[in-house]
Amino acid sequence: MSFITKAACVGGGVIGGAWVARFALAGIDVKIFDPHPEAERIIGEVMANAERAYAMLTMAPLPPKGKLTFCKSIEEAVKDADWIQESVPERLELKRGVITKIDAASRPDALIGSSTSGLLPSDLQSEMHHPERMFVAHPYNPVYLLPLVELVGGKKTTKATIERAMLGVEQIGMKGVVIAKEIEAFVGDRLLEALWREALWLIQDDICDTETLDNVMRYSFGMRWAQMGLFETYRIAGGEAGMRHFLAQFGPCLKWPWTKFTDVVDLDDALVEKIGAQSDAQAAGRSIRELERIRDENLVGIMHALKSGNGGEGWGAGKLLADFEAKLWANAKKPEADLGDVKPLRIVDTKVSAAWVDYNGHMTEHRYLQVFGDTTDGLLRLIGVDLDYVRDGHSYYTVETHIRNLGEAKLGDALYSTCQVLSSDEKRLHIFSTIYNAATNEAVATAEQMALHVDSKAGKAVAAPAHVLSKLAAIAEAHAQLPTPEGVGRFVGQKRA
Ligand SMILES: NC(=O)c1ccc[n+]([C@@H]2O[C@H](COP(=O)([O-])OP(=O)(O)OC[C@H]3O[C@@H](n4cnc5c(N)ncnc54)[C@H](O)[C@@H]3O)[C@@H](O)[C@H]2O)c1
């Protein structure tokens, strides 16, 4: 269900700015209030990072970007919003004051989420007139990529509010988890704080430096956590006997005096300087922006890997991404092609993103195949071969491709593709696609491809059903009147005419 059409963000720093990007890239208009004199510049930079990350993350058609409006007051920002997200600094009095103002200025049915990392929703909602619609919506940095939101209700929050909040975060591609009881720092930050406290002791006591500690995590259990979390990972670690055996084997160690968890290290000037210096050395001169870029690329890569995990079904955050993309495709405006037009069908409109270019600054080789693949998918959707059709067990498989690279596509170039059906019968589909530079209309690459209609479970070619073949025939009959494109039938090494 899509009920958020207008959002408001109060506070637009690290977290608020990234919420703005999350909403806007899901097609939702956002009004922003942040008194910081440079709020517009800062949010602009976060938006640029987020757009770059989304261009790498998905080929699914994102809705038109929501409009950003910078407002002079909380009242102006929130008055007509469906969802208001508060992300001001973590001080109870400040947050409670801001939330009480939001309450007074917004529609009584608007949802109000707080990004607080640890304050209790009951304390935040105590002075509101309509506290039943207020809750904690605790995200993780960068909010535009990491999907999790911990939803925590206070004493006065209704169940209906949490249910709507779940639908709201789903609408923007996030994963809501409902925390059963309110508790300071909820679940995620409790775990992180326990780990962080132990880590600070290990540095303080010179057991390791910050780089060694990070290496211990990222080359080992950090990777396990991203895909299965803690308990499912330990279930496997228990071997065939599973979780009960794991608990019997390692449970007693918890009583050994390994940990200093309950003591808090004294973060005095010397320790702060020690950690600061080690962290500077570890960054090796990379700026925060550079590190953010590397982080975003890696997170996209992890989500892509998880999307093809579990035998292609998707797993965890990757499955969430696949489901979100399926919705984007379903909501996308269907190409308004007239199947009987005597001209190649225009299918894909795209742009060469930063993730697509190689060391020469040109679009890298496999991205051409990606655009041609998206072109074939677009043609297939036009004849009724969509995700539901594929889920039902039939599809077209490409069995042969010949690509010619005729020109160069550079970072930021706008491209479009067309597709001409050369011939088809009940099983075969022979097509010729061209990628053009949208500014010059010059052909950048062509692909001649053969695809077969298959029963994917039986793993063999079968005739396509009548409803697909009739649409395909309409296109094929129209395209039969077009001249055969130059380049059809070429093979590698052939002499040019
Ligand atoms: N940084 C994180 O990793 C992280 C993660 C999850 C949640 N949070 C939570 O998000 C909230 C914001 O944290 P942040 O890291 O974005 O802080 P930040 O300092 O980067 O941003 C806070 C923003 O609030 C603005 N602000 C201050 N007073 C305001 C007011 N009265 N009205 C509107 N805007 C005001 C500031 O100008 C600033 O831009 C905190 O509650 C924090 O606990 C942070």
The ligand as a Gaussian input file, in Angstrom:
#p B3LYP/6-31G(d) Opt

LIG

0 1
 N       24.635000       9.186000      12.893000
 C       24.163000       7.963000      12.973000
 O       24.826000       6.980000      12.603000
 C       22.758000       7.708000      13.495000
 C       22.139000       6.481000      13.217000
 C       20.818000       6.265000      13.608000
 C       20.128000       7.273000      14.287000
 N       20.744000       8.457000      14.582000
 C       19.962000       9.487000      15.285000
 O       19.557000      10.473000      14.349000
 C       19.426000      11.740000      14.996000
 C       20.250000      12.776000      14.248000
 O       21.615000      12.375000      14.274000
 P       22.663000      12.856000      13.154000
 O       23.795000      11.929000      13.247000
 O       21.968000      13.081000      11.861000
 O       23.097000      14.275000      13.762000
 P       23.630000      15.564000      12.974000
 O       24.268000      16.422000      13.992000
 O       24.403000      15.160000      11.758000
 O       22.282000      16.252000      12.463000
 C       21.376000      16.910000      13.301000
 C       20.717000      18.022000      12.480000
 O       19.643000      18.576000      13.228000
 C       19.625000      19.975000      12.977000
 N       18.883000      20.623000      14.054000
 C       19.314000      21.020000      15.268000
 N       18.293000      21.576000      15.959000
 C       17.191000      21.515000      15.157000
 C       15.841000      21.927000      15.299000
 N       15.402000      22.499000      16.411000
 N       14.997000      21.712000      14.272000
 C       15.420000      21.136000      13.124000
 N       16.698000      20.736000      12.937000
 C       17.564000      20.917000      13.950000
 C       21.096000      20.356000      12.914000
 O       21.276000      21.592000      12.227000
 C       21.681000      19.168000      12.167000
 O       21.702000      19.380000      10.754000
 C       19.850000      11.505000      16.436000
 O       18.713000      11.265000      17.222000
 C       20.712000      10.246000      16.357000
 O       20.722000       9.531000      17.565000
 C       22.036000       8.707000      14.169000

